[in-house]
Amino acid sequence: MTATPPAAPSATPSVTSPSAPPETPPSTPPASAGPSPAPAPASAPAPRYDLPEPDASTRPYWDAAAEGHLLLRRCRACDRTHHYPREFCPHCWSEDVTWERASGRATLYTWSVVHRNDLPPFGTRVPYVAAVVDLAEGPRVMTEVVGCEESALAIGMELRVTFREEEGREAVAVFRP
């Protein structure tokens, strides 16, 4: 028995008969939709999506960033570094981790130029270079490359850490050639 191939889609749009009732959306949302979130009061500041909330375990990292230094965590059990800061080693699960100042050197692994981002405050920064870099100490981290034209970017290019600082906010590590 030979199978018949499916018919190709028609290039002409489907037409409903004049006697068919027009399609209307349901009058009530599905029960799983839940209530709509309340709008933020006009006086509330816009939420920020570029800064994490520091806590006791990450405070040394943010304090060092404010001084212009990048800190990493080093595991005393397996001697590997990791980043983002956490209280255990993601390689061997040891809790014997310590802070270590990074050299600030990195190599560009990959990047993408972002031309549209509606989340505050990214929309005011477009276009910007979202990147993944390999730190000299080993960890691969997501960051932003600043101070460089897109045409000058190249996989493997050497970068150095610098910090974006905003009044009343944590300093954030970014990289430049």
C-alpha positions as CSV (number, residue, x, y, z in Angstrom):
1,M,0.0,0.0,0.0
2,T,1.4,3.4,-1.0
3,A,1.0,6.4,1.4
4,T,-0.4,9.5,-0.2
5,P,1.7,12.6,0.7
6,P,-0.1,15.4,2.6
7,A,-1.6,18.1,0.4
8,A,0.4,21.3,0.2
9,P,-1.0,24.3,2.1
10,S,-3.3,26.4,0.0
11,A,-1.9,29.8,-1.0
12,T,-5.4,31.3,-0.9
13,P,-6.7,32.4,2.5
14,S,-9.7,30.4,3.9
15,V,-13.0,32.2,3.6
16,T,-16.0,31.7,5.9
17,S,-19.5,31.7,4.7
18,P,-21.5,34.8,5.2
19,S,-23.9,32.9,7.4
20,A,-21.2,31.8,9.8
21,P,-21.1,33.8,13.0
22,P,-17.9,35.9,13.4
23,E,-15.3,34.6,15.8
24,T,-15.3,36.4,19.2
25,P,-12.9,36.0,22.1
26,P,-14.3,34.3,25.2
27,S,-16.0,36.7,27.5
28,T,-14.1,35.6,30.5
29,P,-10.4,34.5,30.8
30,P,-9.6,30.9,31.6
31,A,-9.6,30.1,35.3
32,S,-5.9,29.4,35.2
33,A,-5.1,32.9,34.0
34,G,-5.2,34.3,37.6
35,P,-5.6,37.9,38.6
36,S,-3.8,40.7,36.7
37,P,-0.9,42.2,38.6
38,A,-1.7,45.6,40.1
39,P,0.0,48.5,38.3
40,A,3.0,50.0,40.2
41,P,2.2,53.3,42.0
42,A,3.4,56.3,40.0
43,S,5.9,57.2,42.7
44,A,7.5,53.7,42.8
45,P,11.0,53.6,41.1
46,A,11.2,51.4,38.0
47,P,12.5,47.9,38.8
48,R,16.2,47.2,37.9
49,Y,17.1,44.0,36.2
50,D,20.9,44.5,36.0
51,L,21.8,44.4,39.7
52,P,21.4,41.5,42.0
53,E,20.6,42.0,45.7
54,P,23.8,41.7,47.7
55,D,23.6,39.5,50.8
56,A,26.0,38.6,53.6
57,S,27.6,35.9,51.5
58,T,28.3,38.2,48.5
59,R,29.0,41.5,50.4
60,P,32.8,41.0,50.1
61,Y,32.5,40.7,46.3
62,W,30.5,44.0,46.0
63,D,32.8,45.8,48.5
64,A,35.8,44.9,46.4
65,A,34.0,45.9,43.2
66,A,33.4,49.3,44.7
67,E,37.2,49.5,45.2
68,G,37.9,48.5,41.6
69,H,38.8,44.8,42.3
70,L,37.2,41.6,40.9
71,L,37.0,38.8,43.5
72,L,36.6,35.1,42.7
73,R,36.0,32.2,45.0
74,R,38.7,29.6,45.2
75,C,38.1,26.1,46.6
76,R,40.8,24.9,49.0
77,A,39.8,21.3,48.5
78,C,40.2,21.1,44.7
79,D,42.1,24.4,44.1
80,R,39.7,25.6,41.4
81,T,38.2,29.1,41.1
82,H,34.6,29.8,40.4
83,H,32.3,32.7,39.7
84,Y,29.5,33.8,40.5
85,P,30.2,33.9,44.3
86,R,28.6,31.1,46.3
87,E,29.4,29.4,49.6
88,F,30.3,26.0,48.1
89,C,32.5,24.8,45.2
90,P,30.4,23.8,42.1
91,H,33.2,21.4,41.0
92,C,33.6,19.2,44.2
93,W,30.9,20.6,46.4
94,S,33.3,21.5,49.2
95,E,32.3,24.3,51.5
96,D,36.0,25.2,52.1
97,V,36.0,28.2,49.8
98,T,37.9,31.5,50.1
99,W,38.0,34.9,48.4
100,E,40.8,35.6,45.9
101,R,41.5,38.8,44.0
102,A,41.4,38.1,40.2
103,S,44.0,39.5,37.8
104,G,41.3,41.2,35.8
105,R,42.5,39.7,32.6
106,A,40.1,37.9,30.3
107,T,39.8,36.5,26.8
108,L,36.6,37.1,24.6
109,Y,34.9,33.8,24.1
110,T,31.8,35.0,22.2
111,W,29.5,38.1,22.0
112,S,26.3,39.4,20.6
113,V,25.3,43.0,20.0
114,V,22.0,43.8,21.6
115,H,19.9,46.3,19.7
116,R,16.7,46.0,21.6
117,N,16.0,45.4,25.3
118,D,12.9,46.7,27.0
119,L,14.0,45.9,30.6
120,P,15.2,48.9,32.7
121,P,17.9,50.1,32.4
122,F,19.1,48.2,29.4
123,G,16.8,50.0,26.9
124,T,18.8,53.2,27.5
125,R,22.1,51.4,26.7
126,V,21.3,49.9,23.3
127,P,23.2,48.9,21.3
128,Y,25.5,47.2,23.8
129,V,27.8,44.1,23.6
130,A,26.7,41.2,25.7
131,A,29.6,38.8,26.0
132,V,31.0,35.7,27.5
133,V,34.7,35.9,28.6
134,D,37.2,33.4,29.9
135,L,38.9,34.8,33.0
136,A,42.6,34.2,33.3
137,E,41.9,32.2,36.5
138,G,39.6,29.8,34.7
139,P,35.9,30.7,35.1
140,R,33.8,31.6,32.1
141,V,31.5,34.5,32.9
142,M,28.8,36.5,31.1
143,T,29.4,40.2,31.0
144,E,29.4,43.3,28.8
145,V,32.2,44.6,26.7
146,V,32.5,48.4,26.7
147,G,34.8,51.0,25.0
148,C,35.1,49.0,21.8
149,E,33.5,49.2,18.4
150,E,31.6,46.1,17.2
151,S,33.9,45.9,14.2
152,A,37.0,45.6,16.4
153,L,35.6,42.6,18.4
154,A,37.3,39.3,17.8
155,I,37.1,35.9,19.5
156,G,40.3,35.5,21.5
157,M,40.9,39.2,22.0
158,E,42.4,40.2,25.3
159,L,40.2,42.2,27.7
160,R,40.7,43.8,31.1
161,V,38.1,44.3,33.8
162,T,36.7,47.8,34.6
163,F,33.6,48.7,36.6
164,R,30.4,50.5,35.8
165,E,29.4,52.7,38.7
166,E,26.1,54.5,39.2
167,E,25.2,56.8,42.0
168,G,23.9,54.8,45.0
169,R,24.3,51.4,43.2
170,E,26.7,48.5,43.3
171,A,29.7,48.7,40.9
172,V,29.3,46.1,38.2
173,A,32.3,44.3,36.5
174,V,32.4,44.9,32.7
175,F,35.4,44.4,30.3
176,R,37.2,46.5,27.8
177,P,40.1,45.9,25.4
